[in-house]
Amino acid sequence: MRKSFAVAASLATGIVLSASCLGQDSKPRPPIVTDPVYTKPQQLVDMDHGRRMNLYCRGSGSPTVILDAGMGDSSISWALVQPALAKRTRTCAYDRAGMGFSDAATRPSTAGNIAEDLHALLRAAQISPPYVLVGHSMSGLTVRVFADRYPDDVVGMVLVEGSHEDQSVRGWAIGEPGQQAKWDAYLKDARSCVDEARKGMAKGTPAFAKCVGDDDPRFSQAINEAQQKYAVTPKWQAAAASERESVFYASAQQARATRKDFGAMPIIVLTHAPYPKGKDETQEQRNQRTLLWEDLHTQVAAMSTHGINIIVPRSGHFVQYDRPEIVIDAVDQAVAIAKEQHLN
């Protein structure tokens, strides 16, 4: 994910973060993701009449862990997590329609449509259930919709900084009035990137800076170049815009309609450590946003008798980059509980 995508993802929490909270600093560091597997598609699975989605699976064993990235992101989001998980069970990451190396979306990128696409992808690729679903940020909504629609397929969930259907309404109520109007204005402005992509975006232009952004220092030059190639396309910009437009509206509604009792299915929620106060907020507002985020995640964990919300020290929104070992441990726990439950 490029820097501008990270900012958009932080907005998707409904609790706008200051730049200092995004884990960026001015000191150059060597890239932490260099695997060339992320410079090209791995398995392009034919979904329906030639529409293909990129799937990347490693390892063997059951249940299969399914990794779903956050808003505007791709399978690279799990680069520090998937190899370790694959040592113990089959683990698959994928690019949603229009994202990464997958073909363009043919309908709005709502949680319901994404869940249906994922279900069809796994069937087409002959990746049989049971699944442990892992969703970051926006995909916290998607994995819950999937688990609700296909209950016989899912035996566990791990939500990494997962979005919640009520985060926008409750988050907008904190601070100055007009937060929803600001979000809607942002959506309208961001939608112009689709038109810019159709006209063509070159590096060094204002359109490129706005719609694609700087290289991500976490990634190698080759990976950044590969991301740049698909980020300037209309298919990527349209899918990214649709995800942003859906997350607080259609996707939230779809998640709100799902069941709130998952029995004893393991649900492990990971929440970032409290952020320092931003320049544009009071300490009281920051405290309210921190408590809101933790409360929403606790609500999700409470949907199971085997649910827990874990506050992760020294982490930001991208826990899988900041503390990958915590994500790995959480998924391992969910897999172990699921195995124990289904052996008894």
Order of alpha helices (4+ residues) and beta strands (2+ residues): alpha-beta-beta-beta-alpha-beta-alpha-beta-alpha-beta-alpha-alpha-alpha-alpha-alpha-alpha-beta-alpha-beta-alpha-alpha
